[in-house]
Amino acid sequence: MSSVRTRFAPSPTGFLHVGGIRTALFAYLVARHDDGKFVLRFEDTDKKREVEGAKEHLILSLNTLGLKHDEGPDIGGPFSPYIQSQRLEIYHKWARKLIAAGRAYADSYSVKELETLRQQDQQNKTPFLFRNHRPLKTIEWDGTVPLRFKSEPKAYEWHDVVMGDLRSSPESIDDFILIKSDGYPTYNFAHIIDDLEMEITHVLRGQEFLSSIPNYLNLYEALGISRPLLATLPLVLGPDGKKKLSKRDGAKDIMDYIRDGYLPEALVSFIATLGWNDGTTQEIFTMEELIAKFDLNKVQKSGALFDEKRLTWINGTLIRSKTIDDLYELAASYWPEEAADAEASYKRLVLSLLQERLKYLAEIPELSLFFFVEPQIMPELIKNNKHLKKLSRDELINLLTVSLASLNVSDFSIDDLNSRLNQLLVSTNQKPAVLFSLIRIATTQAPASPGLSDTLHVLGKERSLLRIKRQLDSL
């Protein structure tokens, strides 16, 4: 195992959320930093929870973010197959080795008998440990009952690349199931065998597995194998910073963010900095920068706060950094239906106005609709405007009438529009918050829009004047 080999091994029981993607990303960066291999493996031994289509969805999610694996279920590799349900004979081979060494035994207890033992320990106010209730009479394991690991409890000290030097007491070790009665291995057994056979050098996983490490260490010893480097990643915390991020807090499918118009590079940069930083004040990283800088020793031990506002800020910043040609390609599927027949040149103009305000691409339909369809008059926009609601109907009519007359003789170039709008401020003795808001509402029927001169220029003279007249008529 001279080269670095990392793996991401999700269970196909649903979508990938931020926590899972972070584990995949960190494993990917470790491999790429050292010119190693990044392996994708599906741990699908819990058939009751498996979701149809989840495998394909997981691969799509990784590929969309640019986390291309070198070996995996869809592309094969030297250690195929990469799906645990297709590797059952491998696990059974290693299980038989443990049986032969006296380190595994058939668990013949019924569910009812096991519950009785639990209740007895509870009444005696002692923790339930299966190793204290090993069957007195052993039976030959024939695959119809669970196979348990026969632990040898002891204290352990080990080094975790992220968490540092750790230790455990013998009480944390118990006899756990290796092979279930359905013939499928448990995660506790299968992942260790897979990591060994696939020559994985670094195992990255979430903090929820930390309490199981002593059992894994005991099993490594029983198998007579060396363990890989272990790296326990800190929790991703919900917005309140008090508990692990959940679906209720916004741990949604990573592809939902993509569908909403979050850029893959924004998601990668955001997720990479959930618990890691390079020691600088840099906020946004390219994939190339992450590969060059990433180091597990710079991953923090404490939980990382999930702040969707920060993700949105990163996304908006990257949108603003795009050339209009690149942004136009990215926005192709986000235009409102009403823009279907619009000229590409016109849509590019609209997009150039929206670019400074866009936080994510799914905002395009709402922000751009008035450029493609005549909006309905919305009286509440004036009534609810804190400046305009103070004006009488006659004052509103007068302001629009004067504005219409001035704009009627404009050539609608941006320079001329800027000049005339500034002149109107002087002649009407009004503030921009009043006059410009009124003209904006009249021409867009929207509570906010890009710069007024730019908006009028793109809408064009005929359309802008017609909309001001319609607003006048409604008053």
C-alpha positions, 0 to 999 in steps of 0.5 A: 500500500505505497500510494494513498487510497481513500474511499467513500462508501455510502449506503444507498438509502436516500439522497446525499446531504451536506454531511455525506458530501463533506466526507466524500469531498475530504476523502477525494481531496486527500487522494488527489493531494497525494496523487492517489486513488479515490474509490466509490463503494456501495454498502448495501447490506441493509436491504430493508432500507435501500431506496430504488435509484439511490445508487444512480443518484449518489453517483450523479451527485458526486459527478455533478460536484466534480468528485470523479472516482477512480474505481467504483460500481459503474466503472469497475477497477482492480478490486471489483465488485464495489457493491457489498451485496455482490461480495458476500462470499468474500465476507463468509471466507473471512468469517470462517477464518474467525470461526477457525481461530475461535474468534466467532460463534453462532448466536442461537438466542431468539429475540425473546431470549435476548430481550429477557437478558436485557431486562435482567441487566436493566433490573440489576442496573448493569449495562447490557454487554452481550459478551457477558451472556455468551451461549454456554453451548455452542452450535455450528454456524450454518448461516441461519443464525447470526454470527458474532465476533468473540471479543477480547476486551482490553484498553486501547490507545490510538491516534486519530489524524483529526482528533489526536491521541485517543484511548478507551477502556475494556468496557467499550468492547462487546461481541457484535454481529458479523453476519446476520441471519439473512447472510448479509454482513453488518457494516462493522464487519464488511467495511473492515474486510473491504478496506483491507481487500481494496487496500484503503490507506485512509478511512474518513468518517463521521463522529457518530462512529467514534464510539465503535472504534475500539470494537474495530481495533479488536477485530483488526487484531483478531484478523491479524491485519494492520489498520488504515489511518483513521480520521474522524470528522467533526459534526456538521451542526445545525444553524443554532450550533447546538445539534447535528444538522438534520433535514429539518435544519436544511440538510437537503439533497445536494441535487436540490441545491443544484436544481435551485441554481447553486453552482457546483464550485460554490457548493464544493468551496462551502462544504470544504470549509465546514471544519477545515481552513488553510490558516488564511482569511481566504473565503472561496477556493477553487477545486485546484486550490483545495487539492493543493492546500488540503491537509487533514491536520488542519481539520478542526475537532469541534463541530462546524456550523452549517450557515446557508446564508454563507453558501448563498453569499459564496454562490452570488460572488461566483455568479458575479465573477462569471463572464456573461457568455458563461453565465448565459450558458449556466442560465439556459434552463432557468428562464421563464416560459415567456422568454422562450421566443426572445432573442438571445441578444436581448436575454444576454442584456437582461442577464447582464442586469441581473448578474449583480443581484443574483444569489442563485439561478432559480431567481431568474424567472421572478427577477426577469419576468417583466422584461418579457411580458407586460406586467399587471398593474399592482396598486399595492406596490405604491400603497406599501412603499414607505415613501410613495404612500405619503403622496396624494394621487394628484402628486403621483399623477404629476410626477409621472406626467412630468417624467413621461414628458422628459423621457419621451424626448430621450434617445434611451441611451444609458447616458441620456437616461441618467442625465434626464433622470437627474434633471427630473430630481431637480425639477420635481424637487424629489429624492431618488427614493420617491421619483425613481421608485415611482418610475420603477414601479410603473415600468416593472410592477416589481418591488425591486429591479436593477438600476433604473437607467439600465432597466429602461434602456433594456426595456426600450423606449416604446415599452417603457413609455407605454407602461408609464401611461398605463400606470397613469391611467390606473391612477 
